[in-house]
């Protein structure tokens, strides 16, 4: 997990190589997916200057990139199964990040990459009983240079913060969480594992969101509300009361 996150990496990983002048060399990054979400994510990663983007994995094959090329990630690296093999290769130090927006597809990929892992917990990190999951270090965290991220947040591995998003003080983003374009995460908000906050959504102070939940584009959740696991909050909804696990809510007020 990255604590007190700024737009620079807080520390240099042991396998980084320093460039002249003492700056860490760009990390090798591979993106899981080759669609529109991956294209935006690749742009974000490229703009940080922290990554050398190797290309994309996708089960649709090389045709996915040939039909709609991603300029900053144009090489096809193989199907998702190849990514799973690369993840377990101790001699391959590439980082991975989910480049698929659909939550169900994201979860399927995570289960293929980390079989036996508890993918349903609501913790904001993936520490095991000994305080560490070795494979978590293989997932990158990408924060677009135009995002505003408080120095007093915690952001777990695999998370992504897109252009013009805001993440305010004492917020916590769990593993593989997505804060999409121009979304606002206010103070003391907690996002669990694999939460997707879609463009222009606003989560007011003290909101908590359970794992594998979608907050739709332009939705608003008022302060201190809890949204459960595996929920869908429809685009434009205004959530004024707690949402139970597995629910889909829409409208104003959301029902």
N, C-alpha and C positions, 0 to 999 in steps of 0.2 A: 504494500500500500504506500502511496505517496502522501506524506503529511505536509502541511503548510505548503501547498502546491503553488508554484509560480509558473511562468512560461518557460523557465529553464528547468532541466532536471535537477532535483535536489542533491543527488549524489551521482558519482560516476560508478557504473557497474564494474565488476572485476574484469570482465572481458572486453571493456571498452579500450580502444587504443587512442592515446592522445595524439592530436595533430600538433604541428608547430604552433607555438603560442600557448600550449597547455589546454586547448579546447578538446573535449572528447570527440573522437571520430563518429560519424553518423552510424547508427545501429542499422543492421540489415532487417528489413521489415517485409513480411508477406501478408497479403490480405485474403481473408476467407470470403469469397464471393466476388462476382464480377459485374454486378448490376449498378443501378443508379446510386444506391447507398455507398457502395464501394468506391465509386468515382468521386463522390464528395469527400469521403474519408481519405482517399489517396491525396486529394488536393490539400486537405488540412495537414496531413503528415508531411507532405512535401514542403509546405510553407514554413513549418517549424524549423527546418534545417537540421533536425535531429536524426533523420532517417534516410537511409538509402533504400528505396522501394524496389524489391526484387520482382514483384508481379502479383498475380492472383491465382488462387486455387478455386476451381468451380467444377461441380459435377456435370454441368452442361457442356464441358469440353472447350476446346480452343475457339469454337465457333462463337461462343458468348462474347469473347473479346474482339473477334473479327467483325461481328455485326455492329457492335457499339464500343469502339476502342476507348480505353482509359489512358489518356496521354501520359500521365505520371506513373502508370502501372500497367504497361502494355504486354508484358511477358506472361504466358500461360505456364503455370508451375505444376499442373496436374489436378486430379480430382481431390476431393476432401480426404479420401483415404491416404493419399500421399502426404497430406498435411499431418495426419495422425502419425505416420511413420517418422516424419521429420521432427515432430514434437518430442518423440522419444529417442531421438538420435543425440547422444550426449556430445558428439563432436560437431554438431550443427548448431551454431549459436544464433540463428535467425529468430526474430520475434514474430508473433502472430497477432492478428486482431480481426475480430468479426466485422465483415463488410456487408452484412445482410441486415435489412431493417425489420423484416417480419419476425415476430417473437417466436413463433412455433419453429420456423426454420433455424433461428439462432439456437434454440434449445436442442434441436436435433443434432446440430453440428457440435455443440458442447458435449453432448452425451457420447458422440463418436470419438471425440478427442480425449475425453476424461471418463472412460467407463468406470463404474463403481463409485464415482464421486457423488456427494450429496448435492444435487442441483436444485433442491427445493427449499433450502434454508433461507432465512431472512437476515443473516449476518451481513455486515458490510465488508467482510474479508473472508478468505478461504483458508485460514489457519487450521491445521489439523490438531490433534491432541498434543502433539509436540510443539505446536506453535508455528508449523511451517508446512506448506505444500510445495514440493520441489518444482512442479510444473507451472506454478503460478508465475514464476519469473520469466517464463517464455512468452507471456502475453504483454503487449505494449499498452501504454496509456497515451492517447493522442488528444491534445488540446489545441484547438485552432488559435493562431496568434491574435485574432480579433476578439476572442472570448474574454470576458471579465471574470476572473476567478480569484476569490479571496485567498490571501495567504493563510487563512485559518480554516481550511477545509481539509477533509481527508478524501482521497480519490484512489480507489482500488485498481489493481491491474486489469487490463482489458477494457477500461472505461473510455468513452469518447465524448468530447465536448466540442460541438460544432460552431461554425461562425456566428458571432454576435450573441452567443448565449451568455447568461449571467449565472454564476454560482456564488452565493453570498456566504457570509461568515458562519462557521460551525456546521455547514452542510456536510453530509457524508454520502458519497457515491459508491455503491457496491460494485463487485466484480462484473464487468461487461455491461455496465449501465451506459445508456446513451442519452445525452442531453442535446437534442437536435437544434437546428438553426433558430436563433433568437428566442429560445425557451428561457424561462426565468426560474431558477431554483433559489428560493429565499432562505433566510437564516434558519438554521436548525432543522432543515429538511433532511430526511433519511430515505435514500433509494436503496432497496435491496438488490440482489443479484438479477441481472438481465432485465432491468426495467428500461423501457423506452419512453422518454418524454418527447413527444413529437413537436414540430416547429410551432413557435409562438404560444405554447402552453405555459401556464403560470402556476407554480406551486407556492402558496403563501407560507409564512413562517410556521415551523413546527409540524408540517405535514409529514407523514410516513407512508411509504408505498412498498407493498410486499413484492416478492420475487415474481418475475415473468408477467408483469403487468404493463399494459399500454395506456398512457395518458395521451389522448388524441390531440390533433392539431387545434390550437386555439382554445383548448379547455382551460378552466380555472378551478383550482381546489382551494377553498378558503382555509384560514389558519387552523392548525391543530387537528385536522381531519386525518383519519387513518383509512387508506385504501388497501384492501387485502391482496393476497396472492392471486395470480392468474385472473386478474380483472381486466375489463376493457372499459375505459372512459371514452365515450364517443367524442368526435370532433365538436368543439364549441360548447360542450357541456359545462355546467356550473355545479360543482359538487359542494354541498353545504352540510352533509352528514356522512358518517362513516359508511364505507362500502364493504360488504362482507366478501370473503374469499370466493372467487369464481364468478362474481356478478358482472353483468354488463349494464352500464347506466348511460343515459342520454338525456338531453334537454336541460331546461332551466326552470326550477332547480332539477338536478339530475335525479332520475328515478330508474 
